[in-house]
C-alpha cells in the first residue's frame, strides 16, 4: 500500500504526524511533495520586478532569501535524523521533498529513507525552472540514485525535470520500477506527462503535489504573495494539488486529487511492469543503441577541491544505491 500527502510544512513536525497516519493504514512507501519541508516559495518574487538592486543590502529580495535560507535544512542534519527515525519507527520507505541548505546555496532535493531508520541518500533537482533558478542551485549527475528495495527499484525526479527525456532515460537505464515525481505543478496537463512517463518507462508513477492556501504561508509583511493580482485572502487556494498514481499500462490507480489535503493509496502489482514491457522496453528491445545512446556524467561537480597526500577521500555514502 502506498500513500501520498498533498500539503507542505516548514518543519518536520507535521511530516512526522502524517507519516505515522499513513503507516497506520498499512503503508510501505510514503511519498511527499516537492519542497514539503522548507516550503515551495509560491507567490514570492524575491525582489525581482519589485526593487532589485545588487548594491542595496536592504533589498526586499535579499531579506526574503535570508528567511527562506533559515527555513531550509542541512543534509545531513537534525531534521534528517528525525525523519530517519520516523521511517524506522513506522517501518516505511520514505521519499521526502525538502529545501536543502549547503552553506549559502539552496537546493530543491528529495531525500530517501528505509524502514530500518536509515537515510539512504538524495536527489538534487538538476534543472530549476523559471524564477527557481534565482534561488536554487543546480544539481549534478552524482545524485541520481535508484534504490533496489523489497518493494521494487525506487527513484525520483522533481517537477519539470520530469519533462527532460534524457534525464528520464538515465533512470530507466538504472531499472526504475517505482518512479516518484514530487511536484508543484497542479495544471491538468501535468497528468498527461505522468501518464506518458508511466507508459514510456513501463513503471509505476507516483506524483505527489501540494495542496495549500494563502494562510499556509506567513502573513504580510513577512511574506508578500505576488502573481494573483492583489493579496489573496487566507482561504484562497494557491495550489490545488493533483496527486496521482498511474500504472505501467497508463491506468490511473488513484487520484488525481484536487479536493484538499489528503492521502491517496494504491496497491502495486509489479507483474504489471513485466506485462507492459512485453510491448515496449525503452532501454531494452526498443532502444536501438547502434543508432541512439546516452552518456551520463555521474561525477560530482565540485567548484573547489584540495589534494593532500595522506588524506583519504570522503565516502560518498549519500549517492550510492544500497542493496537489500
VENZIPE-V680634 format. One record per residue. N is the residue number from 1. PHI is phi as a letter, one per 40 degrees, with the letter a starting at -180 (none if undefined). OMEGA is omega in radians with two decimals (NA if undefined). Layout:
N&PHI&OMEGA / N&PHI&OMEGA
This chain:
1&none&-3.03 / 2&b&-3.08 / 3&b&2.99 / 4&b&3.06 / 5&b&3.08 / 6&b&-3.10 / 7&a&3.00 / 8&a&3.08 / 9&a&3.14 / 10&b&3.14 / 11&b&-3.02 / 12&c&-3.06 / 13&d&3.14 / 14&c&3.10 / 15&d&3.14 / 16&c&-3.14 / 17&c&-3.10 / 18&c&3.06 / 19&c&3.14 / 20&c&3.11 / 21&c&3.13 / 22&c&3.12 / 23&c&3.11 / 24&c&3.07 / 25&c&3.13 / 26&g&-3.12 / 27&c&2.98 / 28&b&3.11 / 29&b&3.12 / 30&b&-3.09 / 31&b&3.13 / 32&b&-3.12 / 33&c&3.01 / 34&d&3.02 / 35&f&-3.14 / 36&d&3.05 / 37&b&-3.05 / 38&h&3.03 / 39&g&3.00 / 40&c&-2.97 / 41&c&-3.12 / 42&c&3.10 / 43&g&-3.12 / 44&c&3.12 / 45&b&-3.10 / 46&f&3.05 / 47&g&-3.11 / 48&c&-3.07 / 49&g&3.11 / 50&b&-3.09 / 51&a&-3.03 / 52&c&3.11 / 53&a&-3.14 / 54&c&-3.09 / 55&b&-3.08 / 56&c&-3.11 / 57&c&-3.14 / 58&c&3.13 / 59&d&-3.08 / 60&d&-3.12 / 61&c&-3.13 / 62&c&3.11 / 63&c&3.07 / 64&c&3.13 / 65&c&3.11 / 66&d&3.14 / 67&c&-3.14 / 68&c&3.09 / 69&d&-3.13 / 70&c&-3.13 / 71&c&-3.14 / 72&c&-3.12 / 73&b&3.04 / 74&c&3.12 / 75&b&0.02 / 76&c&-3.13 / 77&i&-3.05 / 78&c&3.12 / 79&c&3.10 / 80&c&3.10 / 81&c&3.11 / 82&c&-3.14 / 83&c&3.09 / 84&c&3.13 / 85&c&3.13 / 86&c&3.09 / 87&c&3.12 / 88&c&3.13 / 89&c&-3.07 / 90&c&3.09 / 91&f&3.13 / 92&b&2.84 / 93&c&-3.03 / 94&b&3.05 / 95&b&-2.96 / 96&b&3.05 / 97&c&-3.10 / 98&b&2.88 / 99&c&-3.05 / 100&c&3.12 / 101&b&3.01 / 102&b&-3.01 / 103&g&-3.11 / 104&b&3.08 / 105&b&3.12 / 106&b&3.07 / 107&b&2.97 / 108&c&-2.98 / 109&b&2.96 / 110&b&3.12 / 111&b&-3.12 / 112&b&3.13 / 113&b&3.13 / 114&b&-3.07 / 115&c&3.07 / 116&c&3.12 / 117&g&-3.12 / 118&b&2.95 / 119&c&-3.08 / 120&c&-3.08 / 121&i&-3.02 / 122&a&2.91 / 123&b&3.04 / 124&c&3.13 / 125&d&-3.04 / 126&c&-3.05 / 127&b&3.05 / 128&c&-3.05 / 129&b&3.02 / 130&f&-3.07 / 131&c&3.07 / 132&d&-3.11 / 133&c&3.12 / 134&c&-2.98 / 135&b&-3.12 / 136&b&3.00 / 137&c&-3.12 / 138&c&3.05 / 139&c&3.07 / 140&b&-3.04 / 141&c&-3.13 / 142&c&3.12 / 143&b&3.06 / 144&b&-3.03 / 145&c&2.89 / 146&b&-3.02 / 147&c&3.11 / 148&c&-3.06 / 149&b&3.07 / 150&c&3.12 / 151&c&-3.02 / 152&h&-3.12 / 153&c&-2.98 / 154&b&3.03 / 155&a&-3.09 / 156&a&2.86 / 157&b&-2.96 / 158&b&2.98 / 159&f&-2.96 / 160&c&3.03 / 161&c&3.01 / 162&c&3.12 / 163&c&-3.13 / 164&c&-3.03 / 165&d&-3.09 / 166&c&3.10 / 167&c&3.04 / 168&d&-3.11 / 169&c&3.09 / 170&d&3.11 / 171&c&3.07 / 172&d&3.14 / 173&c&3.08 / 174&c&3.03 / 175&g&-3.09 / 176&d&3.13 / 177&b&3.09 / 178&b&-2.98 / 179&c&-3.13 / 180&c&-3.09 / 181&b&3.02 / 182&d&-3.02 / 183&a&2.97 / 184&b&-3.09 / 185&c&-3.11 / 186&b&-3.10 / 187&c&3.10 / 188&d&-3.11 / 189&c&3.09 / 190&d&-3.13 / 191&c&3.10 / 192&c&3.11 / 193&c&-3.12 / 194&c&3.09 / 195&c&3.12 / 196&c&-3.12 / 197&c&3.11 / 198&d&3.13 / 199&c&-3.11 / 200&c&-3.06 / 201&c&-3.06 / 202&f&-3.04 / 203&b&2.98 / 204&c&3.10 / 205&b&-3.12 / 206&b&-3.09 / 207&b&-3.14 / 208&b&3.12 / 209&b&3.13 / 210&c&2.79 / 211&b&-3.12 / 212&a&3.09 / 213&b&3.13 / 214&d&-3.09 / 215&c&3.06 / 216&c&3.09 / 217&b&3.10 / 218&d&-3.12 / 219&c&2.98 / 220&c&-0.04 / 221&c&-3.12 / 222&c&-3.12 / 223&b&3.11 / 224&c&-3.03 / 225&c&-3.12 / 226&b&3.03 / 227&g&3.12 / 228&b&-3.07 / 229&g&3.11 / 230&c&-3.11 / 231&d&-3.13 / 232&c&3.07 / 233&c&-3.09 / 234&c&-3.09 / 235&c&3.11 / 236&c&3.09 / 237&c&-3.13 / 238&b&2.96 / 239&a&-3.01 / 240&c&3.06 / 241&g&-3.10 / 242&h&3.12 / 243&d&-3.02 / 244&a&3.03 / 245&b&-3.04 / 246&b&-3.12 / 247&c&3.12 / 248&c&3.10 / 249&c&-3.14 / 250&g&3.13 / 251&c&3.08 / 252&c&-3.08 / 253&c&3.12 / 254&a&-3.12 / 255&g&-0.09 / 256&c&-3.08 / 257&b&3.07 / 258&b&-2.99 / 259&c&-3.10 / 260&i&3.12 / 261&c&-3.01 / 262&a&2.91 / 263&b&2.99 / 264&b&-2.96 / 265&a&3.03 / 266&a&2.98 / 267&c&-3.07 / 268&b&3.08 / 269&b&-3.08 / 270&c&3.03 / 271&c&3.10 / 272&c&3.13 / 273&c&3.14 / 274&c&-3.13 / 275&c&3.14 / 276&c&-3.07 / 277&c&2.96 / 278&d&-3.13 / 279&c&-2.98 / 280&a&3.06 / 281&b&-2.93 / 282&c&3.09 / 283&b&3.10 / 284&b&-3.03 / 285&c&3.09 / 286&b&-2.94 / 287&c&-3.11 / 288&f&-3.08 / 289&c&3.10 / 290&c&3.11 / 291&b&-3.05 / 292&b&3.11 / 293&a&-3.12 / 294&b&3.04 / 295&b&-3.10 / 296&b&3.05 / 297&c&-3.08 / 298&b&3.11 / 299&c&3.10 / 300&c&3.14 / 301&c&-3.01 / 302&b&-3.08 / 303&c&3.14 / 304&b&3.09 / 305&b&-3.12 / 306&b&3.10 / 307&b&3.09 / 308&b&-3.01 / 309&d&-3.04 / 310&b&-3.10 / 311&c&3.07 / 312&c&-3.13 / 313&d&3.12 / 314&c&3.12 / 315&c&3.12 / 316&c&-3.03 / 317&c&-3.06 / 318&c&3.11 / 319&b&3.14 / 320&b&3.10 / 321&c&-3.13 / 322&b&3.11 / 323&c&3.13 / 324&b&NA
